Amino acid sequence: MENTIEIGEREYIDLCDLLKLGQIAQTGGHAKILIQEGLVKVDGQVETRKRCKIRKGQKVECESNMLIVV
């Protein structure tokens, strides 16, 4: 499933917050677990930093979900 997430005027959003906003993770703790287990990719690369700054134009994948940040 592919979703577009709008972050408005912000320069970036933390990866764990994006996973919650995109409804991939139910809580912040759940988001951190997904990231720590290597289940999250940013622009095709596994990302293990929960506070990784995601900017407009980047794509985040987790399992069968994809979030495109605009």
N, C-alpha and C positions, 0 to 999 in steps of 0.2 A: 504494500500500500504506500502511495506517495502523497505527502502533504506539504503544503507551503506554509511556513511560519513567518509572520511579519514581526520584526523587532522595532519597527517605528524609527525614531530618531536616534536610538541608542547605537553606539559604535559596535558593541558586541553583546553576546549573552553567554554566560557560563554553560558548559556542556551539560552539567547535571540539571540546571534550570531549564534548558531547552528540552531535555528528555521528559521532564514533567509537563511543560507547556504543550508539547506535541502529543501528550497522553500515551507515551511509550512506557514511562515509569509512573507508578501510582504515587510514590512518595520520593523524597530526596534520598532516603536510605536505599530504596529500590534502585534508583538511578545510579548511585555509587556502586552498588553490587554489580550491576550490568557493566559498568565501565571497568571495574577492577577485574572482572572475569574475562575481559578482552572481547566482549560481545558488541562493542560499539566501534564503528569506523567513521573517520572524518575524511572526506575526499578520498575514499578508498584505502586509507591506512588505519590500522588499529590504533585507537587512542586510549591511553590509560590514565590520563590526567583529568580528574573530575572538574577542575576549574579551568580547563582549556577554553580559551576565548574563541567563540564561533562568530564569524562576521558574515555580513551579507554576501551571498553568492556561494557559500559553502554548503556541502551536502553531508548529512549525517545518516548513517545506516545502523540499524539494530534489528537483528533477526530478519524478518521480512518487511520491515518498515523503513521508509526513507523520508527524511525531513529536508526540505530545501529552504534555506534562510533568505528572506528578502527584506 
